[in-house]
């Protein structure tokens, strides 16, 4: 379930959320170097892994418009995601959903569920919730 967006997030928090949510097809996270390289290639401007780390950690918080456009393009979000709280929450939810749907296993489950009745979908949701709670308990986390 997406994190609550009840309060305004900082630029660093928004960027970090993209890194946590948008993954490679094998579900491993992108590195600062990979994202910085893609941003350099798309803008032709200087964009180092260190600079990106500084943005992610809040040590720098005033990137250029072109840098934000490059990040938005890489993570496939509108640039407004970085500024507008009204856009931020829905976009974050869409990013989480799209990221999950890129996983072949999740996509397979979703496609199989298309023809289920509302009761059947409810049963699938209940099963997924129960499994998620059990796995969270095994990891020592709250569900």
N, C-alpha and C positions, 0 to 999 in steps of 0.2 A: 504494500500500500504506500502511496507517495507520502513524503513528509509533509507536515502541516506548513502552510505558508501564511500563518496568521500575522506575522510581522514582516517588515521589510527586510530583505536580505542584502548583505553587502555584495559588491562585485566579486570579491574573493569567494564568498559562499556560493554564488551562482555558478562561477567557473568550476569550483570544486564539485558541485552537484553534477555538472555535465560529465566530468571525469569519472565520477562514481557510477553514473547511469549509462552513459554511452560506451559500449565496449566493442572490441573486435568480434568478428563472427565466432571465435572460439571462447568468447566471454572473458578474455583477459583484458585488463585495462590498457589504455594507450599510455605511452610514456610522454613526459614533457618534451623530449627530443623529437619524437614522432610528430606531435602536434605542432611544435615550433617549426619543424622542417616544412610541413604542409602549409603553414601560414606564411613562411618565407617564400615558398614557391608560388603561392597565390597572390601575394602582394608585391614581391620583389624588394621588400624592405627588410631591414634588420629585425629579426625576431628570434631570440635565442631561448634555449631551454631554461637558462637562468632567469631571464626576463619573465617567462611564463610561470616559473616557480614563484617568482616574486608576486605576480598577479594572483596566483592561487592562494598564497599565504597572506595577502593583504599588505605586504611590504611595499608594493607599488599599487596605486589605485587610480591612475589617470592615464590609461592607454589611449593611443590615437584612435580615431574613427576607423582607419584602415585595419588596425590590429583587431578591433572588435568585430569588424566585418569578416575578417579572415577566421576568427574563432567561431563566429556564427555559421559561416559557410562550412567549416570543418565538422561542427557538431550538428549541422542541419537544423538550426533554430533561427528565428527572426532576430535581428539585432536588438529589437525592442525588449527581448528577453533579459538583456543585461541592465535595463533601466526602469522598465515599467512594471510595477507590481501587479497591475491588472492583467498584463500579458504573461508575467513570470509564472504564476501558479498554473494556469491552464497549459502553458508550453511545457513546464516541468512534468506535468502529468502525461502529456502527449509523448514527450521524449522517453519517459519510463515505459510507456506502452509500446512504442515503436522499437525500443531497444529489446524489450522482451520478445516481441514478435519476430525479431531477427534470429532468435534462437530456434533452430529447427525443431527441437522437442516441444517447445511452447507452441509454435505455429501448428505442429501436428495435432496437439491436444485441442487447440482452438478450432481448427478445421473439422475435427471429429465432433465437436460440441455444437456445431452450427445447426444440425437437424434435431437436437434434443428438445424435448418439451420443457416448459418452465420448471416443472417438478424435477426433471432429469438434470437441468442446469443447477438447480438448488442443491441436489445431491452431490454433483461434481464440486461445487463451491465448498460444501461442508467437508468433503474428503480432502480437498486441497488445504483448507484451513487446519484440519486435524493433523495432516502431515507436516505442514509448516510449523505448527506448535511443537510437535514431537522433535523435529529437526532442530528447532531453536533451543529446546530443553537439552538436547544432546550437546549442543555447542555451548551451553551455559548462558544463553541469552534469553531475554524476555521476548515472548512472541510478538 
